Amino acid sequence: MSELTQDQITTRDHAFAVRIDPGPRDFSALNEVVRKGSRVGNERLDEDEHLNEVIPKPWGMEYCVYVDDFIDVWNLRIDEGQSTSMHVHPRKLTYLLCLMGQGVTDTLTGQHPVGAGSILRIAGGAFHSTRSIGPGPLWLIEVEAPRNKFDLIRLRDNYSRENTAYETVHAAAPDLPAKPVSYLPQARLREHSPAGEFAFGIRAGMDVFYRRQEGDLFHIPLGLTGVVTGEVDILARAQGDVRRPALDQYYLSLALA
């Protein structure tokens, strides 16, 4: 598998969403690790309280930006030169949205550049690993539908975490309170990133359409349609996406602060 050059990573045009689907190598690898004893878990919505805090990672950190009964949205910081494990989510659909930085997502069959404004749609069963090539950290948003942080199997890892479950170690986040959203059932939202680089808010589709704001990067629809259909219709403002939002729907808006 050839390596992407820095020029290819920096200048390649991105579609609104690059689709990564599982293939024979993914199915073979998944069958093999399950046969050897790897298992996925089930998130317990009322018991796994550590998911409300910052989760330190050997490659950086992550924390939950938004969560309800059906989807969750996480902010990841991958430090320069570091990478996530080659892992898979057998049960859920994942979108990776790049807020800032440069990186590469590797699959079992190829590579995809990651840069500010890019979107990767990763189907359930597709192994993937993302690394930051710098300069500086790679900031990502991970959208998971349906929500289940423990739907995870690691195939390979630079930090000796193969075949281990999702972390339970966590750090308190006193400056990042997750606040209930009164008009969305069972929803919680954090309004900014740890150092204030990014702002997160919930906006009506009509507001998104008529009051475009400087710094807008992405708008993620909140509702059951994406969970049911397996297609979350994310608006990529960072890529000049001018599609009209659904005026009767709420969106999670991600923006530069």
TIFILO-932155 format. One record per residue (C-alpha): chain; y, x, z. Coordinates in pm, whole numbers, plus 50000, padded with zeros to 5 digits. Layout:
{mol=A | north=Y | east=X | up=Z}
...
***
This chain:
{mol=A | north=50000 | east=50000 | up=50000}
{mol=A | north=50327 | east=50164 | up=49887}
{mol=A | north=50624 | east=50196 | up=50121}
{mol=A | north=50950 | east=50020 | up=50041}
{mol=A | north=51245 | east=50255 | up=49995}
{mol=A | north=51567 | east=50210 | up=50190}
{mol=A | north=51746 | east=50106 | up=49866}
{mol=A | north=51483 | east=49840 | up=49795}
{mol=A | north=51513 | east=49704 | up=50148}
{mol=A | north=51892 | east=49699 | up=50141}
{mol=A | north=51960 | east=49566 | up=49790}
{mol=A | north=51673 | east=49334 | up=49711}
{mol=A | north=51784 | east=48971 | up=49664}
{mol=A | north=51626 | east=48729 | up=49909}
{mol=A | north=51530 | east=48374 | up=49827}
{mol=A | north=51621 | east=48122 | up=50093}
{mol=A | north=51268 | east=48154 | up=50229}
{mol=A | north=51000 | east=48405 | up=50135}
{mol=A | north=50661 | east=48239 | up=50183}
{mol=A | north=50376 | east=48430 | up=50344}
{mol=A | north=50045 | east=48246 | up=50325}
{mol=A | north=49701 | east=48357 | up=50451}
{mol=A | north=49449 | east=48491 | up=50205}
{mol=A | north=49091 | east=48621 | up=50208}
{mol=A | north=49180 | east=48935 | up=50404}
{mol=A | north=49351 | east=48726 | up=50673}
{mol=A | north=49055 | east=48490 | up=50703}
{mol=A | north=48812 | east=48780 | up=50721}
{mol=A | north=49015 | east=48961 | up=50988}
{mol=A | north=49062 | east=48644 | up=51193}
{mol=A | north=48691 | east=48563 | up=51182}
{mol=A | north=48611 | east=48918 | up=51290}
{mol=A | north=48845 | east=48931 | up=51591}
{mol=A | north=48736 | east=48585 | up=51708}
{mol=A | north=48370 | east=48689 | up=51673}
{mol=A | north=48448 | east=48991 | up=51894}
{mol=A | north=48590 | east=48767 | up=52165}
{mol=A | north=48963 | east=48722 | up=52097}
{mol=A | north=49091 | east=48379 | up=52200}
{mol=A | north=49412 | east=48183 | up=52173}
{mol=A | north=49559 | east=48003 | up=52472}
{mol=A | north=49744 | east=47680 | up=52532}
{mol=A | north=50094 | east=47672 | up=52671}
{mol=A | north=50124 | east=47459 | up=52983}
{mol=A | north=50466 | east=47302 | up=52958}
{mol=A | north=50507 | east=47238 | up=53332}
{mol=A | north=50342 | east=47556 | up=53464}
{mol=A | north=50435 | east=47857 | up=53249}
{mol=A | north=50774 | east=47904 | up=53409}
{mol=A | north=50802 | east=48270 | up=53307}
{mol=A | north=50875 | east=48150 | up=52953}
{mol=A | north=51217 | east=48041 | up=53082}
{mol=A | north=51310 | east=48404 | up=53151}
{mol=A | north=51357 | east=48718 | up=52941}
{mol=A | north=51024 | east=48867 | up=52830}
{mol=A | north=51037 | east=49249 | up=52817}
{mol=A | north=50839 | east=49397 | up=52528}
{mol=A | north=50744 | east=49759 | up=52457}
{mol=A | north=50942 | east=49721 | up=52134}
{mol=A | north=51244 | east=49543 | up=52289}
{mol=A | north=51268 | east=49196 | up=52438}
{mol=A | north=51266 | east=48825 | up=52360}
{mol=A | north=51379 | east=48502 | up=52523}
{mol=A | north=51377 | east=48134 | up=52437}
{mol=A | north=51696 | east=47996 | up=52281}
{mol=A | north=51587 | east=47633 | up=52239}
{mol=A | north=51278 | east=47436 | up=52333}
{mol=A | north=51161 | east=47076 | up=52333}
{mol=A | north=50817 | east=46914 | up=52335}
{mol=A | north=50750 | east=47005 | up=51972}
{mol=A | north=50925 | east=47327 | up=51866}
{mol=A | north=51069 | east=47635 | up=52026}
{mol=A | north=51315 | east=47894 | up=51900}
{mol=A | north=51318 | east=48254 | up=52027}
{mol=A | north=51563 | east=48542 | up=51996}
{mol=A | north=51393 | east=48881 | up=51944}
{mol=A | north=51545 | east=49229 | up=51967}
{mol=A | north=51327 | east=49496 | up=51804}
{mol=A | north=51464 | east=49841 | up=51885}
{mol=A | north=51514 | east=50096 | up=51611}
{mol=A | north=51184 | east=50260 | up=51511}
{mol=A | north=50974 | east=50007 | up=51704}
{mol=A | north=50748 | east=49730 | up=51574}
{mol=A | north=50562 | east=49422 | up=51686}
{mol=A | north=50184 | east=49419 | up=51674}
{mol=A | north=49991 | east=49317 | up=51364}
{mol=A | north=49919 | east=48968 | up=51493}
{mol=A | north=49843 | east=48614 | up=51387}
{mol=A | north=49920 | east=48259 | up=51500}
{mol=A | north=49617 | east=48055 | up=51388}
{mol=A | north=49760 | east=47715 | up=51481}
{mol=A | north=50134 | east=47720 | up=51417}
{mol=A | north=50393 | east=47775 | up=51149}
{mol=A | north=50649 | east=48049 | up=51210}
{mol=A | north=50987 | east=48119 | up=51053}
{mol=A | north=51158 | east=48455 | up=51103}
{mol=A | north=51535 | east=48445 | up=51050}
{mol=A | north=51727 | east=48773 | up=51051}
{mol=A | north=52058 | east=48764 | up=51235}
{mol=A | north=52141 | east=49134 | up=51214}
{mol=A | north=51983 | east=49469 | up=51130}
{mol=A | north=51729 | east=49601 | up=50882}
{mol=A | north=51351 | east=49594 | up=50895}
{mol=A | north=51023 | east=49537 | up=50717}
{mol=A | north=50754 | east=49276 | up=50778}
{mol=A | north=50406 | east=49404 | up=50691}
{mol=A | north=50113 | east=49176 | up=50611}
{mol=A | north=49753 | east=49271 | up=50537}
{mol=A | north=49834 | east=49281 | up=50166}
{mol=A | north=50198 | east=49382 | up=50128}
{mol=A | north=50550 | east=49425 | up=50265}
{mol=A | north=50865 | east=49216 | up=50277}
{mol=A | north=51217 | east=49349 | up=50345}
{mol=A | north=51408 | east=49192 | up=50632}
{mol=A | north=51787 | east=49198 | up=50640}
{mol=A | north=52077 | east=48990 | up=50765}
{mol=A | north=52040 | east=48638 | up=50628}
{mol=A | north=51676 | east=48664 | up=50521}
{mol=A | north=51411 | east=48403 | up=50603}
{mol=A | north=51034 | east=48451 | up=50610}
{mol=A | north=50810 | east=48145 | up=50629}
{mol=A | north=50478 | east=48259 | up=50779}
{mol=A | north=50197 | east=48007 | up=50761}
{mol=A | north=49936 | east=47975 | up=51034}
{mol=A | north=49658 | east=48229 | up=50988}
{mol=A | north=49872 | east=48496 | up=50815}
{mol=A | north=49872 | east=48830 | up=50997}
{mol=A | north=50212 | east=49000 | up=51018}
{mol=A | north=50402 | east=49279 | up=51192}
{mol=A | north=50777 | east=49347 | up=51187}
{mol=A | north=50946 | east=49682 | up=51246}
{mol=A | north=51307 | east=49785 | up=51280}
{mol=A | north=51416 | east=50067 | up=51049}
{mol=A | north=51769 | east=50093 | up=51187}
{mol=A | north=52035 | east=50185 | up=51227}
{mol=A | north=52032 | east=50000 | up=51557}
{mol=A | north=51811 | east=49711 | up=51664}
{mol=A | north=51676 | east=49432 | up=51447}
{mol=A | north=51778 | east=49087 | up=51575}
{mol=A | north=51552 | east=48801 | up=51473}
{mol=A | north=51517 | east=48431 | up=51544}
{mol=A | north=51161 | east=48301 | up=51557}
{mol=A | north=51109 | east=47928 | up=51498}
{mol=A | north=50764 | east=47804 | up=51603}
{mol=A | north=50623 | east=47463 | up=51512}
{mol=A | north=50442 | east=47326 | up=51697}
{mol=A | north=50540 | east=47516 | up=52010}
{mol=A | north=50271 | east=47726 | up=52178}
{mol=A | north=50365 | east=48080 | up=52278}
{mol=A | north=50003 | east=48156 | up=52358}
{mol=A | north=49880 | east=48089 | up=52004}
{mol=A | north=49850 | east=48464 | up=51949}
{mol=A | north=49583 | east=48717 | up=51851}
{mol=A | north=49672 | east=49086 | up=51813}
{mol=A | north=49474 | east=49283 | up=51555}
{mol=A | north=49647 | east=49623 | up=51583}
{mol=A | north=49919 | east=49747 | up=51814}
{mol=A | north=50114 | east=50069 | up=51871}
{mol=A | north=50121 | east=50000 | up=52246}
{mol=A | north=49748 | east=49946 | up=52314}
{mol=A | north=49774 | east=49565 | up=52341}
{mol=A | north=49496 | east=49479 | up=52095}
{mol=A | north=49304 | east=49167 | up=52195}
{mol=A | north=49540 | east=49096 | up=52486}
{mol=A | north=49709 | east=48763 | up=52559}
{mol=A | north=50082 | east=48691 | up=52563}
{mol=A | north=50273 | east=48867 | up=52840}
{mol=A | north=50327 | east=48718 | up=53184}
{mol=A | north=50572 | east=48990 | up=53297}
{mol=A | north=50928 | east=48865 | up=53286}
{mol=A | north=51280 | east=48948 | up=53398}
{mol=A | north=51528 | east=48704 | up=53547}
{mol=A | north=51805 | east=48586 | up=53316}
{mol=A | north=52087 | east=48477 | up=53549}
{mol=A | north=52352 | east=48509 | up=53276}
{mol=A | north=52144 | east=48315 | up=53023}
{mol=A | north=52084 | east=47976 | up=53184}
{mol=A | north=51876 | east=47730 | up=52986}
{mol=A | north=52064 | east=47401 | up=53011}
{mol=A | north=51914 | east=47055 | up=52955}
{mol=A | north=52038 | east=46870 | up=52648}
{mol=A | north=52105 | east=46516 | up=52768}
{mol=A | north=52077 | east=46346 | up=52427}
{mol=A | north=51756 | east=46524 | up=52315}
{mol=A | north=51438 | east=46444 | up=52513}
{mol=A | north=51290 | east=46737 | up=52708}
{mol=A | north=51521 | east=46984 | up=52532}
{mol=A | north=51680 | east=47298 | up=52681}
{mol=A | north=51930 | east=47535 | up=52520}
{mol=A | north=52074 | east=47880 | up=52587}
{mol=A | north=52421 | east=47911 | up=52440}
{mol=A | north=52449 | east=48284 | up=52371}
{mol=A | north=52259 | east=48612 | up=52340}
{mol=A | north=52245 | east=48857 | up=52636}
{mol=A | north=52546 | east=49065 | up=52530}
{mol=A | north=52725 | east=48780 | up=52356}
{mol=A | north=52664 | east=48891 | up=51996}
{mol=A | north=52539 | east=48549 | up=51888}
{mol=A | north=52627 | east=48190 | up=51979}
{mol=A | north=52382 | east=47899 | up=51977}
{mol=A | north=52476 | east=47533 | up=51978}
{mol=A | north=52357 | east=47187 | up=51879}
{mol=A | north=52561 | east=47008 | up=51616}
{mol=A | north=52526 | east=46681 | up=51428}
{mol=A | north=52461 | east=46708 | up=51057}
{mol=A | north=52794 | east=46542 | up=50985}
{mol=A | north=52972 | east=46808 | up=51191}
{mol=A | north=52783 | east=47086 | up=51011}
{mol=A | north=52885 | east=46941 | up=50674}
{mol=A | north=53249 | east=46863 | up=50738}
{mol=A | north=53339 | east=47143 | up=50982}
{mol=A | north=53190 | east=47464 | up=50848}
{mol=A | north=53268 | east=47744 | up=51089}
{mol=A | north=53330 | east=48109 | up=51029}
{mol=A | north=53033 | east=48308 | up=51152}
{mol=A | north=52771 | east=48039 | up=51080}
{mol=A | north=52437 | east=48201 | up=50991}
{mol=A | north=52166 | east=47933 | up=51001}
{mol=A | north=52121 | east=47567 | up=51089}
{mol=A | north=51773 | east=47461 | up=51206}
{mol=A | north=51692 | east=47088 | up=51191}
{mol=A | north=51571 | east=46942 | up=51520}
{mol=A | north=51316 | east=46665 | up=51484}
{mol=A | north=50956 | east=46592 | up=51406}
{mol=A | north=50968 | east=46610 | up=51027}
{mol=A | north=50919 | east=46986 | up=51008}
{mol=A | north=50639 | east=46980 | up=51264}
{mol=A | north=50452 | east=46706 | up=51078}
{mol=A | north=50506 | east=46834 | up=50723}
{mol=A | north=50490 | east=47207 | up=50791}
{mol=A | north=50825 | east=47256 | up=50618}
{mol=A | north=51132 | east=47320 | up=50835}
{mol=A | north=51432 | east=47279 | up=50603}
{mol=A | north=51652 | east=47556 | up=50745}
{mol=A | north=52003 | east=47586 | up=50600}
{mol=A | north=52077 | east=47952 | up=50528}
{mol=A | north=52456 | east=47970 | up=50548}
{mol=A | north=52431 | east=48350 | up=50567}
{mol=A | north=52295 | east=48343 | up=50211}
{mol=A | north=52556 | east=48105 | up=50075}
{mol=A | north=52330 | east=47800 | up=50101}
{mol=A | north=52549 | east=47500 | up=50019}
{mol=A | north=52285 | east=47228 | up=50048}
{mol=A | north=52402 | east=46916 | up=50227}
{mol=A | north=52263 | east=46870 | up=50578}
{mol=A | north=52109 | east=46541 | up=50684}
{mol=A | north=52405 | east=46358 | up=50829}
{mol=A | north=52191 | east=46158 | up=51075}
{mol=A | north=52012 | east=46462 | up=51225}
{mol=A | north=52089 | east=46724 | up=51488}
{mol=A | north=52079 | east=47095 | up=51404}
{mol=A | north=52049 | east=47409 | up=51614}
{mol=A | north=52330 | east=47626 | up=51480}
{mol=A | north=52309 | east=48006 | up=51498}
{mol=A | north=52632 | east=48198 | up=51453}
{mol=A | north=52803 | east=48528 | up=51508}
{mol=A | north=53005 | east=48499 | up=51827}
***
